[in-house]
Amino acid sequence: MLITPPSALLRLPPRSLRQYVLPAATAMATPVRTFRLGVLSSQRRLKGCQSAPKTLCSSKAATTPSLTLTASQFWTSTSTWKRATINTLRCLVGCTVGDFSAMWYLQAFHPALGMGTIMAISMASGITTSILLETTLLRFGRDRLPWVAAGQTAAGMSIISMVTMELAENAVDYHLTGGVVQLDSPAFWGAALLSVSMGFLAPLPYNYLRLRKYGKACH
């Protein structure tokens, strides 16, 4: 490309000057205009992708199938099993303390109530102590919730899980000992250990399922 010296441009008539200067200015502005249009186009595409459904912007999200209960991968999450185990153990401690304490007290001081009534009251006591323990843990544990929020969260725990735990414990205990609490009997403590183990195992798959599928901890 020939470059005309500035002194020569000054001696040119206005029409010739426009012929030299305007094409050069247009040529210099074209890359800038092209760059700006490219930026605006990229911004429009990004904005459209952000506002569109994720399945349209992410091919990975569109091709990843959701896990179902029958899928083998659904039941193989080690971290979920660990968390479900901790949640179930926390509930087990609260249920067992309240249940066996109430059963011992009622049999010792109110035997006329009958075994059926005593077991029903003991189960209600176990659920109550479980909620109280969970409230305390939510208040002073890592969550540090206020008392009201901790109580509401604990009260919203899975009743299905707690009732299943209580039924399993009391069914095994009644089958082995007739529901009689004998603190000085090795057979009672052996039966109590077995009943507590069944109380832990019975709701564990359900707690895992809720945590894995819905992201909800039961306890």
NUZA-333371 format. One record per residue (C-alpha): x, y, z. Coordinates in steps of 0.02 Angstrom, whole numbers, padded with zeros to 5 digits, always signed. Example, Ala and Ser with C-alpha at 12.3 -4.5 7.8 and 13.67 -1.06 7.14 Angstrom:
2
+00615-00225+00390 +00684-00053+00357 
This chain:
219
+00000+00000+00000 +00067+00174-00048 +00074+00302+00090 +00053+00484+00038 +00162+00608+00136 +00065+00736+00240 +00142+00881+00143 +00074+00811-00020 -00099+00791+00055 -00104+00976+00100 -00077+01026-00082 -00220+00917-00145 -00391+00991-00186 -00534+00951-00066 -00611+00818-00180 -00444+00727-00196 -00414+00745-00009 -00578+00655+00026 -00525+00517-00093 -00366+00486+00007 -00420+00519+00187 -00595+00443+00195 -00548+00269+00130 -00403+00263+00251 -00512+00313+00400 -00644+00188+00349 -00514+00050+00337 -00450+00092+00511 -00625+00095+00588 -00680-00070+00510 -00580-00184+00629 -00643-00086+00780 -00824-00099+00721 -00801-00284+00686 -00727-00312+00860 -00872-00220+00944 -01001-00318+00847 -00914-00480+00895 -00917-00432+01081 -01102-00385+01073 -01143-00547+00984 -01050-00647+01117 -01141-00554+01256 -01310-00590+01176 -01270-00774+01161 -01213-00782+01343 -01368-00690+01403 -01480-00805+01304 -01394-00958+01374 -01411-00895+01552 -01597-00864+01531 -01630-01027+01439 -01661-01192+01532 -01506-01280+01594 -01541-01428+01483 -01518-01316+01331 -01355-01237+01389 -01273-01392+01462 -01261-01550+01362 -01200-01642+01517 -01357-01597+01614 -01465-01649+01468 -01382-01820+01453 -01364-01864+01639 -01508-01978+01691 -01589-01957+01862 -01564-02100+01984 -01711-02210+02027 -01739-02325+02174 -01707-02478+02066 -01541-02414+02000 -01389-02496+02080 -01300-02328+02093 -01440-02260+02203 -01391-02370+02351 -01201-02358+02335 -01166-02183+02400 -01042-02203+02543 -01061-02024+02604 -01251-02039+02608 -01243-02202+02706 -01124-02121+02829 -01238-01972+02856 -01393-02082+02869 -01303-02189+02999 -01261-02037+03105 -01439-01971+03092 -01512-02140+03142 -01393-02160+03289 -01441-01991+03357 -01624-02038+03351 -01587-02209+03424 -01505-02135+03579 -01652-02019+03613 -01784-02152+03580 -01698-02287+03683 -01666-02179+03836 -01845-02116+03843 -01923-02283+03801 -01833-02395+03926 -01834-02263+04063 -02023-02243+04051 -02048-02431+04040 -01944-02461+04197 -02031-02322+04294 -02208-02375+04248 -02176-02559+04286 -02098-02516+04452 -02224-02388+04513 -02382-02413+04407 -02390-02599+04364 -02580-02596+04362 -02580-02503+04196 -02547-02663+04101 -02408-02705+03979 -02498-02636+03825 -02527-02466+03903 -02351-02461+03975 -02273-02497+03805 -02380-02366+03719 -02331-02233+03845 -02149-02288+03833 -02151-02268+03644 -02223-02092+03659 -02090-02053+03789 -01953-02116+03672 -02013-02004+03530 -02021-01855+03649 -01844-01880+03715 -01781-01902+03537 -01854-01733+03488 -01781-01652+03645 -01609-01725+03610 -01615-01667+03429 -01667-01493+03483 -01517-01484+03601 -01397-01545+03467 -01463-01420+03341 -01443-01281+03469 -01268-01321+03531 -01198-01424+03385 -01125-01364+03222 -01292-01292+03164 -01306-01168+03310 -01491-01137+03279 -01593-01029+03397 -01702-01126+03520 -01863-01093+03424 -01790-01142+03256 -01705-01294+03333 -01869-01351+03412 -01966-01328+03250 -01834-01423+03151 -01831-01565+03277 -02021-01574+03279 -02020-01586+03090 -01915-01743+03089 -01981-01899+03005 -02114-01975+03119 -02113-02129+03007 -01931-02160+03051 -01956-02138+03238 -02114-02244+03247 -02028-02382+03146 -01882-02378+03267 -01995-02387+03420 -02100-02529+03348 -01946-02632+03305 -01870-02608+03477 -02027-02648+03574 -02076-02795+03464 -01907-02881+03490 -01905-02839+03675 -02081-02904+03702 -02044-03063+03606 -01887-03101+03708 -01932-03037+03882 -02119-03003+03879 -02078-02819+03900 -02020-02844+04080 -01873-02735+04132 -01753-02831+04246 -01595-02729+04269 -01508-02869+04366 -01537-03000+04230 -01404-03035+04098 -01542-03103+03985 -01629-02934+03991 -01471-02841+03937 -01442-02965+03797 -01621-02941+03737 -01603-02753+03755 -01446-02755+03647 -01535-02854+03512 -01690-02744+03518 -01584-02586+03504 -01492-02660+03355 -01657-02696+03268 -01717-02522+03312 -01565-02452+03222 -01576-02563+03067 -01764-02547+03037 -01770-02360+02988 -01594-02348+02915 -01640-02386+02732 -01784-02263+02742 -01671-02127+02812 -01545-02160+02673 -01683-02152+02542 -01747-01982+02599 -01572-01911+02612 -01518-01979+02442 -01675-01940+02343 -01739-01779+02424 -01585-01715+02516 -01684-01718+02679 -01610-01782+02841 -01738-01869+02946 -01653-01825+03109 
